Amino acid sequence: MKKITFFFAMLSAVISLTARDFDYVTSSGHTIYCDIVPGGAMIVGWDCSSVGDALVSLTIPSTVNNGTAALRVVAIGDDAFKYDNHLLSVDIPSSVTSIGHDAFNRCFSLGSIAIPSGVATIGEEAFAFIPNVEYTGSAEGAPWGALNVNAYHEGQYYYSDSQKTSIVCCKRDAAVDLIPSTVTSIGPEAFAYCQNITSLTIDSNIVSIGYSAFANCPNLETVFFNPNISSSDATNAFFNCSNIRQFRFGNTVTCIPSRLCSGCSSIQCLVIPDNIIDCGSECFFNCSSLDTLLVGKGISSIGISMFEGCSSIRTVQLPDNVETIQKYAFDGCESLQSIVIGKNVDLIQFHAFSNCNSLTEIVLPSSVNYIEPYVFSGCTSVSKIVCMRSTPPRVGDNVFDDISTDIDVFVPCDKIYDYEHSDEWKNFDSIKGKAYYMVVTSNNPLWGRAVVTQQPTCDDNTAVLEAFPAEGYRFVRWSDFSTDNPHQINHDGRGYSYRQAIFEATMGLQNAGVQPDVSVYASRGNVVIEGAQGQQAWLFDIMGRQLGNYTVNSPTFQIPIQRSSSGIYVVKIGAFKTTKLLVRQ
């Protein structure tokens, strides 16, 4: 099994270098870490473990003693104090002639710093994002941003311009939930490691998001993601945000960036809407709590390792638009019991379903032409394979490793001989005929499920289907317009046959028009409705479950949301308006 390792370096506020030459205790009692360099000593960090959350004014001495001799302090090393929020001020001695790259980068508590005029070299971004840096010397090699914040600072944000269109960084204690309306661009790692973000809305005015922009935000719980970005943007955007429980895409999004939510181990339900047509690799890698997945009709290819390691997914229903399932797409989905492969899938790549050891049945539509090596290796619970292609699909090496050769393999009734004499299929002991295979799906698995209670055979081509709506929904019809439930079909064709069960909410959220003088918005943990007095209103959660219905009895009507229930809600008013909104506490 392929193993993927992410190399994502966490920048620590305390830089403890095991290779440092010696430690020195200053007159104020602070321990600084030193290396011996030509001409004296270089400061490479300090020990702030004893100060807790306190702010410290650190004085770096001009000489340090390594136990045998006094050494002149001539340099501040690379990354020496990077991301250190303990420093209120730093006194750099005049003996220093060199300051390394990122030495004080993003020391957000450091209000100002004076650089001795004798400093001859300054590394890249040595003082980035410090509001006030004073220097009267003539240092060489100081690139743009090394000597100043290179940004416009206001409140909790650092912008690249005074118009505040691009956020390049924020203070580590920022508690943002809605990006300012002026912003169109978010820089790399701009909000990485922020402790106080709990909910977030990224709307369509955002046209650019840098890599890891919100990575490792440990308390982020709900995200509404609706930027107008290209497929190359937002890589790793929410990497390892392990507390996200609700992640929702808006209707502006057309692509899912690579590793967008990789390692988001608390996401349980995911809906990929029809407007998304492209996806990168490893988008939801190791989202280990994800158990409900709905893939929209727009995607034509399931990306590399897109759901690899999603160990709680139980069922997957791929739309007919999908033509390729790329390598490792569902590798290691150990709870996956059933997979509906869309009727236009042509290619299933290397290891796509390997180690799905709860999978009991493999059903391959007639469109599947080639199955690459190891696709179903490690699927130890498979007891039946159905393949409805008239010409046996080409199969790579070890595709069915760990699957018993004495299971039943069903193929088109008149193609048994061809499969029995195919190099790729002849190893199976029991190849049987099947007139066609009935596959049923739901227009939304969250609204209801459909099952085949009787599959057709070569001797009896009757199939029986049955639909089961979820609470708050009703069965409407089948895709062949029959309203029978159960539904009996007598089929005289061959191959893979589909039907879809159509469900709808009992209160009907579809086909609502918009009345422009009605306003619905969130304010201080309440849903606020204006201009709808006398109308009936319904509140639904993101899953479509009805939470309540109300009579709007005042010009400004409020529906309170429990303090622990921040998230995305749907509000329906009468027959004319349906609104989705994020409610924050």
C-alpha positions as CSV (number, residue, x, y, z in Angstrom):
1,M,0.0,0.0,0.0
2,K,1.2,3.4,-0.9
3,K,2.2,5.6,2.0
4,I,2.1,9.4,1.8
5,T,4.1,11.5,4.2
6,F,3.3,15.2,4.5
7,F,6.3,17.4,5.3
8,F,4.7,20.4,6.9
9,A,7.1,22.2,9.2
10,M,5.5,23.7,12.3
11,L,7.3,26.9,13.3
12,S,7.8,27.0,17.0
13,A,7.9,30.1,19.2
14,V,10.7,28.5,21.1
15,I,13.6,27.5,18.9
16,S,15.6,24.9,20.6
17,L,18.5,23.8,18.5
18,T,20.1,20.6,19.5
19,A,23.2,21.4,17.6
20,R,23.9,24.7,19.4
21,D,27.4,25.1,20.8
22,F,26.6,26.5,24.3
23,D,24.0,28.4,26.4
24,Y,24.6,31.7,28.2
25,V,22.5,33.3,31.0
26,T,22.1,37.1,30.6
27,S,22.2,39.5,33.5
28,S,18.3,39.6,33.4
29,G,18.2,35.8,33.9
30,H,17.3,34.8,30.4
31,T,19.0,31.9,28.7
32,I,20.2,32.5,25.1
33,Y,21.5,29.8,22.7
34,C,24.8,30.5,21.0
35,D,27.0,29.1,18.2
36,I,30.7,29.8,17.8
37,V,31.4,31.5,14.5
38,P,34.4,33.3,13.0
39,G,35.0,36.4,15.0
40,G,33.0,35.5,18.0
41,A,29.5,34.1,18.7
42,M,26.1,34.0,17.0
43,I,22.7,34.1,18.8
44,V,20.5,31.3,17.5
45,G,17.6,31.4,19.9
46,W,16.5,31.7,23.5
47,D,14.6,29.7,26.2
48,C,11.2,31.3,26.8
49,S,9.7,28.3,28.5
50,S,9.9,29.8,32.0
51,V,8.0,33.0,31.2
52,G,4.6,31.4,30.2
53,D,2.5,34.0,28.3
54,A,4.4,37.0,29.7
55,L,5.9,39.7,27.4
56,V,9.7,40.0,27.8
57,S,12.1,42.8,27.0
58,L,15.3,40.9,26.0
59,T,18.7,42.5,26.1
60,I,21.3,40.6,24.0
61,P,24.8,41.2,25.6
62,S,27.7,42.3,23.5
63,T,29.9,39.5,24.9
64,V,29.1,35.9,26.0
65,N,31.2,33.3,27.8
66,N,31.3,29.7,26.6
67,G,33.0,28.6,29.8
68,T,36.6,29.1,28.6
69,A,36.6,32.5,26.9
70,A,34.6,35.7,26.4
71,L,33.3,35.9,22.9
72,R,32.0,39.0,21.0
73,V,28.4,38.7,19.8
74,V,28.7,39.4,16.1
75,A,25.5,37.9,14.5
76,I,21.8,36.9,15.0
77,G,21.2,33.6,13.3
78,D,18.6,32.5,10.7
79,D,15.1,32.0,12.3
80,A,16.5,32.8,15.7
81,F,13.3,34.4,17.1
82,K,10.8,33.8,14.3
83,Y,7.1,33.6,15.4
84,D,8.1,34.4,19.0
85,N,5.2,36.3,20.6
86,H,6.9,36.7,23.9
87,L,9.2,39.5,22.8
88,L,8.0,43.0,23.7
89,S,11.4,44.6,22.8
90,V,14.9,43.4,21.9
91,D,18.1,45.4,22.4
92,I,20.6,44.4,19.8
93,P,24.2,45.3,20.7
94,S,26.4,47.4,18.5
95,S,28.8,44.5,18.1
96,V,26.4,42.7,15.8
97,T,27.3,43.0,12.1
98,S,25.0,40.3,10.6
99,I,21.3,39.4,11.0
100,G,20.0,36.2,9.3
101,H,16.9,35.5,7.3
102,D,13.6,35.4,9.2
103,A,15.4,36.3,12.4
104,F,12.5,38.3,13.8
105,N,9.8,37.5,11.2
106,R,6.3,37.7,12.6
107,C,7.2,38.6,16.2
108,F,3.8,40.2,16.5
109,S,4.3,41.5,20.0
110,L,7.4,43.3,19.0
111,G,6.3,46.9,18.5
112,S,9.6,48.3,17.3
113,I,13.2,47.4,16.9
114,A,16.4,49.4,16.5
115,I,19.1,47.9,14.3
116,P,22.7,49.1,15.0
117,S,24.3,51.0,12.2
118,G,27.2,48.6,12.1
119,V,25.0,45.8,10.7
120,A,26.4,45.0,7.2
121,T,24.1,42.2,6.1
122,I,20.4,41.5,6.7
123,G,18.7,38.3,5.5
124,E,15.4,38.0,3.6
125,E,12.3,38.9,5.7
126,A,14.4,39.3,8.8
127,F,12.0,41.9,10.2
128,A,8.8,41.1,8.1
129,F,5.6,42.1,9.8
130,I,7.1,44.3,12.5
131,P,5.4,47.7,12.3
132,N,8.4,49.9,13.2
133,V,12.0,49.1,12.3
134,E,14.7,51.8,12.6
135,Y,18.0,51.5,10.8
136,T,20.5,54.2,9.8
137,G,23.2,52.0,8.3
138,S,23.9,50.8,4.8
139,A,23.4,47.0,5.0
140,E,23.8,45.0,1.8
141,G,21.6,42.1,0.7
142,A,18.5,43.4,2.4
143,P,15.6,42.5,0.0
144,W,12.2,44.1,-0.1
145,G,10.5,43.5,3.3
146,A,13.6,42.8,5.3
147,L,13.6,46.1,7.1
148,N,9.9,46.8,7.5
149,V,6.5,45.2,7.7
150,N,6.1,45.4,3.9
151,A,2.4,45.7,4.7
152,Y,-0.3,48.1,5.8
153,H,-1.2,47.3,9.4
154,E,-4.7,47.8,10.8
155,G,-6.3,46.0,13.6
156,Q,-5.6,42.3,13.5
157,Y,-4.6,42.2,9.9
158,Y,-1.5,43.0,7.8
159,Y,-2.3,44.1,4.3
160,S,0.0,44.4,1.3
161,D,-1.6,47.7,0.3
162,S,-3.3,50.6,1.9
163,Q,-6.5,49.7,0.0
164,K,-6.7,46.6,2.1
165,T,-7.3,44.2,-0.8
166,S,-4.7,41.6,0.1
167,I,-4.2,40.0,3.6
168,V,-0.7,38.8,3.9
169,C,-0.8,37.9,7.6
170,C,-2.8,38.3,10.8
171,K,-2.0,38.4,14.4
172,R,-1.9,35.0,16.0
173,D,-4.7,35.9,18.4
174,A,-7.0,37.0,15.6
175,A,-10.7,35.9,16.0
176,V,-11.8,36.4,12.4
177,D,-15.0,34.8,11.1
178,L,-15.8,36.9,8.1
179,I,-13.0,38.2,5.9
180,P,-13.3,42.0,5.4
181,S,-15.3,43.0,2.3
182,T,-12.4,44.9,0.8
183,V,-10.2,41.8,0.6
184,T,-9.8,39.9,-2.7
185,S,-6.6,38.0,-1.9
186,I,-5.3,36.0,1.0
187,G,-1.6,35.2,1.2
188,P,0.2,32.0,2.0
189,E,-0.1,30.9,5.6
190,A,-1.9,34.2,6.4
191,F,-4.1,32.6,9.1
192,A,-2.0,29.5,9.8
193,Y,-2.0,28.4,13.4
194,C,-4.6,31.0,14.5
195,Q,-6.0,29.7,17.8
196,N,-9.2,31.8,18.1
197,I,-10.9,31.2,14.7
198,T,-14.0,29.0,15.2
199,S,-16.1,29.8,12.1
200,L,-15.3,31.2,8.7
201,T,-17.0,32.5,5.6
202,I,-14.9,33.0,2.4
203,D,-17.1,34.6,-0.2
204,S,-17.0,35.1,-3.9
205,N,-15.1,38.4,-3.7
206,I,-12.0,36.4,-2.8
207,V,-10.2,35.5,-6.1
208,S,-6.8,34.3,-4.7
209,I,-5.9,32.1,-1.7
210,G,-2.3,31.2,-1.0
211,Y,-1.1,27.7,0.1
212,S,-1.8,26.7,3.7
213,A,-3.7,30.0,4.3
214,F,-5.8,28.5,7.2
215,A,-3.7,25.4,8.0
216,N,-3.5,24.1,11.5
217,C,-6.2,26.3,13.0
218,P,-7.1,24.0,15.9
219,N,-10.5,25.5,16.9
220,L,-12.0,26.1,13.5
221,E,-15.3,24.2,13.4
222,T,-17.5,25.5,10.5
223,V,-16.4,26.8,7.0
224,F,-18.5,28.2,4.2
225,F,-16.1,28.1,1.2
226,N,-17.3,30.1,-1.8
227,P,-14.3,31.9,-3.4
228,N,-13.9,32.6,-7.1
229,I,-10.5,30.9,-7.5
230,S,-8.6,28.9,-10.0
231,S,-7.5,25.2,-9.6
232,S,-3.9,26.2,-8.7
233,D,-5.0,28.3,-5.7
234,A,-5.6,27.3,-2.0
235,T,-3.4,24.2,-1.9
236,N,-3.4,22.9,1.7
237,A,-5.7,25.7,2.6
238,F,-7.3,23.9,5.6
239,F,-4.6,21.3,6.1
240,N,-4.8,19.6,9.5
241,C,-7.7,21.8,10.8
242,S,-8.6,18.8,13.0
243,N,-11.8,20.3,14.5
244,I,-13.7,21.3,11.4
245,R,-17.0,19.5,11.6
246,Q,-19.0,21.3,8.9
247,F,-17.4,22.2,5.5
248,R,-19.8,23.6,2.9
249,F,-19.1,24.7,-0.7
250,G,-20.9,27.6,-2.3
251,N,-22.2,27.8,-5.8
252,T,-19.3,30.0,-7.1
253,V,-16.7,27.3,-6.6
254,T,-15.8,25.3,-9.7
255,C,-12.7,23.4,-8.5
256,I,-11.5,21.8,-5.3
257,P,-7.8,22.6,-4.7
258,S,-5.3,19.9,-3.9
259,R,-5.1,18.9,-0.2
260,L,-7.8,21.5,0.6
261,C,-9.0,19.6,3.7
262,S,-6.3,17.0,4.1
263,G,-6.1,15.8,7.6
264,C,-9.4,17.4,8.7
265,S,-10.3,14.5,10.8
266,S,-13.6,15.7,12.3
267,I,-15.6,16.3,9.0
268,Q,-18.5,13.8,9.1
269,C,-20.7,14.9,6.1
270,L,-19.6,16.3,2.8
271,V,-21.7,17.5,-0.2
272,I,-19.8,18.3,-3.4
273,P,-22.3,20.4,-5.4
274,D,-23.0,20.1,-9.1
275,N,-21.1,23.3,-9.9
276,I,-17.8,21.8,-9.0
277,I,-16.2,20.3,-12.2
278,D,-12.6,19.8,-11.3
279,C,-10.6,18.5,-8.3
280,G,-7.0,18.3,-7.3
281,S,-5.2,15.5,-5.5
282,E,-5.5,14.4,-1.9
283,C,-8.4,16.9,-1.4
284,F,-9.8,15.0,1.6
285,F,-6.9,12.7,2.5
286,N,-7.3,11.2,5.9
287,C,-10.6,12.8,6.8
288,S,-11.1,9.8,9.0
289,S,-14.6,10.8,10.4
290,L,-16.2,11.3,7.0
291,D,-19.1,8.9,6.8
292,T,-21.6,10.6,4.5
293,L,-20.5,11.6,1.0
294,L,-22.5,13.0,-1.9
295,V,-20.6,13.7,-5.1
296,G,-22.3,16.1,-7.5
297,K,-22.9,15.7,-11.2
298,G,-20.2,18.0,-12.5
299,I,-17.0,16.1,-11.7
300,S,-15.6,13.9,-14.5
301,S,-12.7,12.5,-12.6
302,I,-12.1,11.5,-9.0
303,G,-8.7,12.9,-8.2
304,I,-5.5,11.1,-7.0
305,S,-5.9,10.0,-3.3
306,M,-9.0,12.3,-3.1
307,F,-10.6,10.2,-0.3
308,E,-7.6,8.0,0.6
309,G,-7.7,7.1,4.3
310,C,-11.3,8.2,4.8
311,S,-11.8,5.2,7.0
312,S,-15.4,5.9,8.0
313,I,-17.1,6.2,4.6
314,R,-19.7,3.5,4.2
315,T,-21.3,4.1,0.8
316,V,-20.2,6.0,-2.3
317,Q,-22.4,6.9,-5.3
318,L,-20.5,8.3,-8.2
319,P,-22.4,10.4,-10.8
320,D,-22.6,9.3,-14.5
321,N,-20.4,12.2,-15.5
322,V,-17.3,10.5,-14.0
323,E,-15.1,8.8,-16.6
324,T,-11.9,8.2,-14.6
325,I,-11.3,7.1,-11.0
326,Q,-7.6,8.1,-10.4
327,K,-5.0,6.2,-8.4
328,Y,-5.5,5.7,-4.7
329,A,-8.8,7.6,-4.9
330,F,-10.4,5.5,-2.1
331,D,-7.4,3.5,-0.9
332,G,-7.7,2.5,2.8
333,C,-11.5,3.4,3.1
334,E,-11.8,0.4,5.4
335,S,-15.5,0.9,6.2
336,L,-16.6,1.2,2.6
337,Q,-19.3,-1.4,2.1
338,S,-20.8,-0.4,-1.3
339,I,-19.7,1.6,-4.3
340,V,-21.9,2.7,-7.3
341,I,-19.5,3.2,-10.2
342,G,-21.1,5.6,-12.7
343,K,-22.1,4.1,-16.1
344,N,-19.6,6.1,-18.0
345,V,-16.4,5.2,-16.1
346,D,-13.8,4.0,-18.6
347,L,-10.6,3.7,-16.5
348,I,-10.0,2.8,-12.9
349,Q,-6.4,3.5,-12.0
350,F,-3.7,1.9,-9.8
351,H,-4.8,1.1,-6.2
352,A,-8.1,3.1,-6.5
353,F,-10.0,0.8,-4.1
354,S,-7.2,-1.1,-2.5
355,N,-7.5,-2.1,1.2
356,C,-11.3,-1.4,1.3
357,N,-11.6,-4.5,3.4
358,S,-15.4,-4.0,4.2
359,L,-16.4,-4.0,0.5
360,T,-18.6,-7.0,-0.2
361,E,-19.5,-6.5,-3.8
362,I,-17.8,-5.1,-6.9
363,V,-20.1,-4.0,-9.7
364,L,-18.4,-2.9,-12.9
365,P,-20.6,-1.2,-15.6
366,S,-20.2,-2.0,-19.3
367,S,-18.2,1.2,-19.8
368,V,-15.2,0.0,-17.9
369,N,-12.4,-0.8,-20.4
370,Y,-9.3,-1.1,-18.2
371,I,-8.6,-1.8,-14.6
372,E,-5.0,-0.9,-13.6
373,P,-2.9,-3.1,-11.2
374,Y,-3.8,-3.5,-7.6
375,V,-7.2,-1.7,-7.9
376,F,-9.0,-4.1,-5.6
377,S,-6.1,-5.6,-3.7
378,G,-6.7,-6.1,0.0
379,C,-10.5,-6.1,-0.4
380,T,-10.7,-9.2,1.6
381,S,-14.5,-9.2,2.2
382,V,-15.6,-9.3,-1.5
383,S,-18.0,-12.2,-2.1
384,K,-19.4,-11.3,-5.5
385,I,-18.2,-9.5,-8.7
386,V,-20.6,-8.3,-11.4
387,C,-19.0,-7.2,-14.7
388,M,-21.5,-6.3,-17.5
389,R,-19.0,-5.4,-20.3
390,S,-19.5,-7.6,-23.4
391,T,-15.8,-7.8,-24.0
392,P,-13.9,-8.7,-20.9
393,P,-12.2,-5.6,-19.5
394,R,-8.4,-5.5,-19.6
395,V,-7.1,-6.1,-16.1
396,G,-3.6,-5.3,-14.8
397,D,-1.5,-7.3,-12.4
398,N,-2.8,-8.2,-9.0
399,V,-6.1,-6.4,-9.4
400,F,-7.9,-8.9,-7.3
401,D,-5.2,-9.8,-4.8
402,D,-6.6,-11.2,-1.5
403,I,-10.0,-11.9,-3.2
404,S,-10.9,-15.6,-3.2
405,T,-11.0,-17.2,-6.7
406,D,-14.1,-19.3,-5.8
407,I,-16.5,-16.4,-5.4
408,D,-19.3,-15.9,-7.9
409,V,-18.5,-13.7,-10.9
410,F,-21.5,-12.6,-13.0
411,V,-21.1,-11.6,-16.6
412,P,-23.5,-11.1,-19.6
413,C,-25.5,-14.3,-20.2
414,D,-24.0,-14.9,-23.7
415,K,-20.4,-14.0,-22.7
416,I,-19.6,-16.7,-20.2
417,Y,-17.2,-18.5,-22.6
418,D,-15.3,-15.2,-23.4
419,Y,-14.7,-14.5,-19.7
420,E,-13.7,-18.1,-19.0
421,H,-11.0,-17.9,-21.7
422,S,-9.8,-14.4,-20.9
423,D,-6.3,-14.3,-19.3
424,E,-7.4,-11.7,-16.8
425,W,-10.6,-13.5,-15.7
426,K,-10.1,-17.2,-16.2
427,N,-8.6,-17.6,-12.6
428,F,-12.1,-17.3,-11.1
429,D,-13.7,-20.7,-10.6
430,S,-17.4,-19.7,-10.8
431,I,-18.3,-17.5,-13.8
432,K,-22.1,-17.2,-14.2
433,G,-24.5,-15.4,-16.6
434,K,-26.6,-12.4,-15.6
435,A,-29.1,-10.8,-18.0
436,Y,-28.4,-7.3,-16.6
437,Y,-27.6,-5.8,-13.3
438,M,-30.0,-3.3,-11.7
439,V,-28.5,-0.3,-10.0
440,V,-30.6,2.2,-8.1
441,T,-29.5,5.5,-6.7
442,S,-31.0,8.4,-4.8
443,N,-31.2,12.0,-6.0
444,N,-29.7,12.8,-2.6
445,P,-28.6,10.1,-0.2
446,L,-29.3,12.4,2.7
447,W,-33.0,12.5,1.7
448,G,-33.6,8.8,1.2
449,R,-32.2,5.5,0.0
450,A,-33.2,3.1,-2.7
451,V,-32.5,-0.7,-2.9
452,V,-33.0,-3.5,-5.3
453,T,-35.0,-6.2,-3.5
454,Q,-34.8,-8.6,-6.5
455,Q,-32.1,-8.7,-9.1
456,P,-32.8,-10.1,-12.6
457,T,-31.2,-13.3,-13.8
458,C,-30.8,-15.0,-17.2
459,D,-33.9,-17.0,-16.6
460,D,-36.0,-14.2,-15.0
461,N,-35.5,-10.6,-16.1
462,T,-37.7,-9.1,-13.4
463,A,-36.2,-6.6,-11.0
464,V,-38.0,-5.1,-8.0
465,L,-37.0,-1.7,-6.5
466,E,-38.0,0.0,-3.3
467,A,-37.5,3.6,-2.0
468,F,-37.2,4.6,1.7
469,P,-37.4,8.4,2.4
470,A,-35.5,9.9,5.4
471,E,-37.4,11.7,8.1
472,G,-38.7,15.0,6.8
473,Y,-38.7,13.9,3.1
474,R,-41.0,11.9,0.9
475,F,-40.6,9.7,-2.2
476,V,-41.9,11.4,-5.4
477,R,-41.1,9.1,-8.3
478,W,-38.5,7.0,-10.1
479,S,-36.5,8.4,-13.0
480,D,-38.7,6.4,-15.5
481,F,-41.6,8.5,-14.1
482,S,-43.2,5.5,-12.3
483,T,-44.6,6.4,-8.9
484,D,-44.9,2.7,-7.8
485,N,-43.1,1.8,-4.6
486,P,-42.1,-1.0,-4.7
487,H,-41.5,-0.8,-8.4
488,Q,-41.3,-3.9,-10.7
489,I,-39.4,-3.8,-14.0
490,N,-39.3,-6.3,-16.7
491,H,-36.2,-5.7,-18.8
492,D,-35.4,-7.3,-22.1
493,G,-32.0,-5.5,-22.6
494,R,-28.5,-6.4,-21.6
495,G,-25.9,-4.8,-19.4
496,Y,-26.1,-2.3,-16.6
497,S,-29.5,-0.8,-16.0
498,Y,-30.1,2.3,-13.8
499,R,-33.0,3.9,-12.0
500,Q,-33.0,6.8,-9.6
501,A,-35.4,7.4,-6.7
502,I,-36.5,11.1,-6.5
503,F,-37.1,12.5,-3.0
504,E,-38.0,15.9,-1.8
505,A,-38.4,17.7,1.5
506,T,-41.9,17.6,2.8
507,M,-41.8,21.4,3.2
508,G,-40.3,21.8,-0.3
509,L,-37.2,23.8,-0.5
510,Q,-37.0,23.7,-4.3
511,N,-38.1,26.1,-6.9
512,A,-38.5,29.1,-4.6
513,G,-38.5,32.5,-6.2
514,V,-37.0,35.6,-4.6
515,Q,-39.0,38.6,-3.3
516,P,-36.5,41.5,-3.2
517,D,-38.1,43.4,-0.3
518,V,-37.6,40.5,2.1
519,S,-34.3,40.4,3.9
520,V,-32.8,37.5,5.8
521,Y,-29.5,37.7,7.7
522,A,-27.7,36.5,10.8
523,S,-27.0,38.9,13.8
524,R,-25.5,38.0,17.2
525,G,-26.6,34.3,17.1
526,N,-30.1,35.0,15.7
527,V,-31.7,34.6,12.3
528,V,-33.3,37.9,11.4
529,I,-36.2,38.2,9.0
530,E,-37.3,41.7,7.8
531,G,-40.2,42.6,5.5
532,A,-42.2,39.3,5.7
533,Q,-44.8,40.1,8.4
534,G,-47.7,37.6,8.3
535,Q,-45.7,35.0,6.4
536,Q,-44.8,31.5,7.5
537,A,-41.1,30.7,8.0
538,W,-39.3,27.4,8.3
539,L,-35.7,26.8,9.6
540,F,-33.6,23.8,8.4
541,D,-30.1,22.7,9.1
542,I,-27.5,22.0,6.4
543,M,-28.7,18.4,6.1
544,G,-32.2,19.6,5.3
545,R,-33.7,18.6,8.6
546,Q,-36.5,20.9,9.8
547,L,-35.7,22.6,13.1
548,G,-38.9,24.6,13.5
549,N,-41.6,26.7,11.8
550,Y,-42.7,30.1,12.8
551,T,-45.3,32.8,12.0
552,V,-43.5,36.1,11.3
553,N,-45.5,38.4,13.5
554,S,-43.4,41.6,13.4
555,P,-41.5,43.7,10.8
556,T,-38.2,42.5,12.3
557,F,-38.6,38.9,13.4
558,Q,-35.8,37.0,15.2
559,I,-35.2,33.2,15.5
560,P,-32.7,32.5,18.2
561,I,-30.0,29.8,17.6
562,Q,-28.6,27.9,20.6
563,R,-25.2,29.2,21.7
564,S,-23.5,25.9,20.9
565,S,-25.0,25.6,17.4
566,S,-23.0,27.9,15.1
567,G,-23.3,26.7,11.5
568,I,-25.0,27.0,8.2
569,Y,-28.8,27.1,8.1
570,V,-31.6,27.3,5.4
571,V,-34.5,29.6,5.9
572,K,-37.7,29.3,3.8
573,I,-40.3,32.1,3.9
574,G,-43.7,31.4,2.5
575,A,-43.5,30.2,-1.1
576,F,-41.2,32.9,-2.4
577,K,-37.8,33.0,-0.7
578,T,-35.2,30.4,0.4
579,T,-31.9,31.7,1.9
580,K,-28.8,30.0,3.1
581,L,-26.7,31.7,5.8
582,L,-24.0,31.2,8.4
583,V,-25.0,31.9,12.0
584,R,-22.2,32.7,14.3
585,Q,-22.3,33.0,18.1
